[in-house]
């Protein structure tokens, strides 16, 4: 059965529905193995109902703007953020998660007898991974594992979901880590921006590429490759950019199944909805999501950005 979820959807994965999963949990309890909690950050911008239904905790990233600090997705929401950005003469900056935030949530979870798998935003995009790495060794060996996901947004979300669903089915910490690592090779994301100025301002793409895009009045297509943002193609119009992204996703999927698709956007709901519907018809995903790009990520890509992520096979 195929599942369509949006950020406001009330559907959830529900309780464990088969004897094998239940048996694994009972076996784990017999061995006094701890359940696993997956900790990620707000850049994943997972639909709230999915977070609530799975063993997932989310730490908000921080946005600094006009001498105020906002917690991503807590103090400021996506639509509010993009509307303000369009009118603002100043650009926001972003902050990595401080080590203390990681330390506090790890302490809380260990006290509740959880083992912890940390899956933060790519180290090539944010310093949050380094913040987490600075505190992991303060805890008992074998209780906390940190991975450099090399992903962001719903591409990261797919990896988090894979690990969380394994945890919910009774997997131990090592197995959840392996699940996340295996998922990485089956996940990708492409996106198109209205302008490269936000990426250039935040140092996420070099100025030469920005100038090229401005001079030719092109619509760039980018991807997350090895944990960093890379310009992979460019076309003349937004519609052509959307079509090209679909072609790239189709090539990357390469006939693998099952397929999961997420489309997410920055103040471009109609384009995103059309893209999701086209992807649904073309790829027959077992799950598909429509969401927004978080304010922290959006500060680097700007309004009108549209992205598509996939998890194929694995």
C-alpha positions in Angstrom: 0.0 0.0 0.0 1.4 3.4 -1.0 1.5 6.1 1.6 1.3 9.9 0.9 2.4 12.1 3.7 2.7 15.8 4.1 4.0 17.9 6.9 0.5 18.2 8.2 -0.6 14.6 7.6 -2.0 12.7 10.5 -0.9 9.3 9.2 1.8 7.4 11.0 3.6 4.1 10.7 1.6 2.6 13.6 2.8 -0.1 16.0 5.0 -3.0 15.0 2.9 -5.3 12.9 4.6 -8.6 12.7 5.8 -11.4 14.9 9.4 -11.3 13.7 9.8 -7.7 14.9 8.2 -8.4 18.2 10.3 -11.5 18.7 13.5 -9.4 18.1 12.4 -6.9 20.8 11.7 -9.7 23.3 15.0 -11.3 22.5 16.7 -7.9 23.0 15.1 -7.5 26.4 16.2 -11.0 27.4 19.8 -10.0 26.7 19.3 -6.6 28.5 20.0 -4.7 25.3 19.0 -1.1 25.2 16.5 0.3 22.7 18.0 2.8 20.2 17.1 6.5 19.7 18.0 8.3 16.5 19.1 11.9 17.1 19.2 14.3 14.1 18.8 18.0 13.5 16.1 20.3 12.1 17.7 20.5 8.7 16.0 17.2 7.9 12.7 18.9 8.3 10.9 15.6 8.7 7.1 15.7 8.9 6.1 15.9 12.6 3.9 12.9 12.4 6.8 10.7 11.3 9.0 12.0 14.1 6.2 11.3 16.6 5.7 7.8 15.3 9.4 6.7 15.3 12.3 6.7 17.9 13.6 10.1 16.6 14.7 13.2 18.5 15.4 16.4 16.6 17.8 19.2 17.8 17.0 22.6 16.3 19.7 24.4 14.4 20.0 28.2 15.0 19.3 31.1 12.7 20.7 34.6 13.6 18.9 37.5 12.1 18.8 41.2 13.0 20.5 40.6 16.4 18.0 37.9 17.3 18.5 34.1 17.4 15.7 31.8 16.3 15.5 28.0 16.8 14.9 26.4 13.4 11.3 25.1 13.2 10.6 26.2 16.8 10.8 30.0 17.0 10.4 30.5 13.2 8.6 28.4 10.6 9.4 28.0 7.0 6.6 30.1 5.3 7.1 33.0 7.8 10.8 32.9 7.2 10.7 33.0 3.4 8.1 35.8 3.4 10.3 37.9 5.7 13.4 37.0 3.6 11.9 38.4 0.5 11.3 41.8 2.1 14.5 42.0 4.2 17.5 44.1 3.4 19.7 41.9 5.6 20.5 38.2 5.2 20.4 35.8 8.1 23.3 33.7 9.2 23.3 30.2 10.7 25.0 28.6 13.7 26.0 25.0 14.2 24.5 23.1 17.1 26.7 23.8 20.2 28.3 20.8 21.9 26.3 21.3 25.0 23.0 20.7 23.1 24.3 17.3 22.0 25.6 16.5 25.4 22.3 17.3 27.1 20.2 15.2 24.9 22.6 12.3 25.1 22.6 12.4 28.9 18.8 12.5 28.9 18.6 9.5 26.6 21.2 7.4 28.3 19.5 8.1 31.6 16.3 6.6 30.0 18.3 3.5 29.0 18.5 4.3 25.3 21.6 3.8 23.1 22.0 6.8 20.8 22.8 7.1 17.1 23.6 10.6 16.0 22.8 11.5 12.4 23.5 15.3 12.0 23.6 17.4 8.8 26.7 16.7 6.6 30.0 17.9 7.9 30.7 19.5 4.5 27.8 21.9 5.1 27.7 22.6 8.8 30.0 22.3 11.8 27.3 20.5 13.8 29.1 17.1 13.2 32.3 18.5 14.8 30.2 19.7 17.8 28.8 16.2 18.2 32.3 14.6 17.8 33.7 16.8 20.6 31.4 15.2 23.2 30.8 11.6 22.1 33.9 10.3 23.9 32.6 11.7 27.1 30.1 8.8 27.3 30.5 5.1 28.0 31.9 3.1 25.0 29.3 1.4 22.9 26.4 3.6 24.0 26.7 6.5 21.5 27.6 6.3 17.8 28.1 9.3 15.5 28.0 9.2 11.7 28.8 11.8 9.2 25.7 11.5 7.1 27.0 13.6 4.2 23.3 14.5 3.6 20.8 17.3 4.3 17.1 18.0 4.2 14.8 15.0 3.3 17.8 13.1 1.9 19.0 13.1 5.5 15.4 12.4 6.5 15.3 9.2 4.5 18.5 8.0 6.2 17.1 8.9 9.6 13.8 7.1 8.8 15.7 3.9 7.7 17.6 3.8 11.0 14.6 4.7 13.1 12.5 2.0 11.5 15.2 -0.5 12.2 15.4 0.6 15.8 11.6 0.3 16.1 11.8 -3.2 14.8 14.3 -4.2 17.5 17.7 -3.5 15.9 20.6 -2.8 18.2 22.9 0.2 17.9 25.4 -1.5 15.6 22.6 -2.7 13.4 21.0 0.8 13.2 24.4 2.2 12.3 24.8 -0.4 9.5 21.3 0.4 8.3 22.1 4.1 8.1 25.4 3.4 6.3 23.7 1.1 3.8 20.9 3.6 3.1 23.4 6.3 2.2 24.3 4.5 -1.1 20.6 4.4 -2.1 19.8 8.1 -1.4 20.2 11.2 -3.5 18.8 14.7 -3.9 18.7 17.3 -6.6 17.5 20.9 -6.4 17.1 24.0 -8.4 17.4 27.6 -7.1 16.1 30.8 -8.4 19.4 32.5 -7.8 22.9 31.4 -6.7 23.4 34.5 -4.5 22.3 32.9 -1.3 24.6 29.9 -1.8 27.5 32.3 -2.6 26.8 34.6 0.3 26.9 31.6 2.7 30.1 30.3 1.1 28.3 27.1 0.0 29.3 27.6 -3.7 32.1 29.6 -5.2 31.6 33.1 -6.7 32.7 32.1 -10.2 29.7 29.7 -10.5 27.4 32.4 -9.1 28.6 34.9 -11.7 28.2 32.3 -14.5 24.6 31.8 -13.5 23.9 35.5 -13.4 25.6 36.2 -16.7 23.7 33.5 -18.6 20.4 34.0 -16.7 20.3 30.2 -16.3 18.5 28.0 -13.8 21.1 25.9 -12.0 20.6 22.3 -10.9 22.6 21.2 -7.9 23.0 18.1 -5.8 24.6 17.0 -2.6 27.7 15.0 -3.6 30.0 13.5 -1.0 28.5 15.8 1.6 28.9 19.1 -0.3 26.7 21.1 -2.7 27.8 20.8 -6.3 26.5 22.4 -9.5 25.7 19.6 -11.9 23.7 21.2 -14.7 22.0 24.3 -15.9 19.1 25.1 -18.2 17.3 28.2 -19.4 13.9 27.9 -17.7 12.4 26.6 -14.4 10.3 24.1 -16.2 13.3 22.6 -18.0 15.1 22.5 -14.6 12.2 20.5 -13.1 12.2 18.1 -16.1 16.0 17.6 -15.9 15.8 16.8 -12.2 13.3 14.1 -12.9 15.5 12.7 -15.6 18.4 12.6 -13.2 16.4 11.0 -10.5 15.1 8.3 -13.0 18.7 7.6 -14.0 19.9 7.3 -10.4 17.0 5.0 -9.4 17.9 2.8 -12.3 15.0 0.4 -11.9 15.7 -0.3 -8.2 12.8 -0.8 -5.8 11.2 0.0 -3.5 11.2 3.7 -4.2 10.5 6.5 -1.8 10.2 10.1 -3.0 10.2 13.5 -1.2 9.7 16.9 -2.8 10.4 19.9 -0.7 10.3 23.6 -1.4 11.0 27.2 -0.3 7.8 29.1 -0.9 7.0 27.3 -4.1 4.0 25.0 -3.1 2.3 24.7 -6.5 5.5 23.8 -8.4 6.4 21.3 -5.6 2.9 19.7 -5.7 3.1 19.3 -9.5 6.6 17.8 -9.3 5.5 15.3 -6.6 2.5 14.2 -8.7 4.7 13.7 -11.7 7.3 11.7 -9.7 4.5 9.6 -8.1 3.2 8.6 -11.5 6.6 8.0 -13.0 8.3 6.1 -10.2 5.4 4.5 -8.3 6.9 5.1 -4.9 5.7 3.2 -1.9 6.0 6.4 0.1 6.0 10.0 -1.0 6.3 13.2 1.0 5.7 16.9 0.4 7.4 19.2 2.8 9.1 22.6 3.1 12.8 23.4 3.3 13.8 24.4 6.8 14.6 28.0 7.5 18.3 27.2 8.3 18.8 25.4 5.0 16.6 27.9 3.2 18.8 30.8 4.3 21.5 29.3 2.0 19.3 28.5 -1.0 16.7 31.2 -1.0 13.0 31.5 -1.9 11.5 29.5 -4.8 13.9 26.6 -4.4 12.5 23.2 -5.3 14.1 19.9 -4.5 13.5 16.2 -5.0 15.1 13.4 -2.9 14.8 9.7 -3.4 15.6 6.5 -1.6 15.7 3.6 -4.0 16.2 0.0 -3.0 18.3 -1.0 0.0 
